[in-house]
Amino acid sequence: MQDEDLPQGDAEGSGPAPWSEADWTAFLRRQDLEVARFLSNYNEVKSTPDRLDTCARRMGWEPGEWSPGAEPSETEPDPEVPADLPYCIHQHPVFIAARGLCLQSSTAFRTLLRDSGKAVPPLAAAEVMLALWDIHHNTVMAVNATDTGDLTLAIAQMKRAHGSINTAIGLLQGLPAEARLGSHAAFEDAQNALFDLRDVCLRVVSDCRWGTEG
């Protein structure tokens, strides 16, 4: 008898079958495509002042979905997504947006490093990448906290992310002029993604504060 022949779910057979490693691997691949779709939309509208909201509309996100604990809007079911899909933070709009913007800034910074040759000291490059990692870590932890209803923890995590964003912006501004001017488009992309990450942080903090006072 194979594992798939064994009964799944609870003792009465009424519970959903647990997801296998293959199921989760396929799910993560689909979520990578969602992040890529966000970035594609973002780069199409990155020159506009309301690029975050425009991108959110293109992704099909309702305004309330940026709020902690908001219920996702009703959309047509995706035939590629199983009906018994367990909920996890990978589907949260803030997670997708924050991950996409972190990728945007880190990819742009790597482009700047390639273009600038040895103009950026290794320690300065490492400090920027460490700040970008810290932003990603704290935004993920904040989304997880909102999902479990720990709004005050989410505020604390987002404030940490906000501090790291300011650090990263300062580090970028402190790069040698040769590097910033020699790869100006990449520098602008990295910096603008950080500004938008800061906007996301402030939105989440504002919504969480409203949620704790309500």
PyMOL commands that set and color helices and strands:
alter all, ss='L'
color gray80, all
select helices_A, chain A and resi 3-5+21-45+51-59+63-66+89-91+93-116+122-147+151-173+177-182+184-213
alter helices_A, ss='H'
color red, helices_A
deselect
rebuild
show_as cartoon
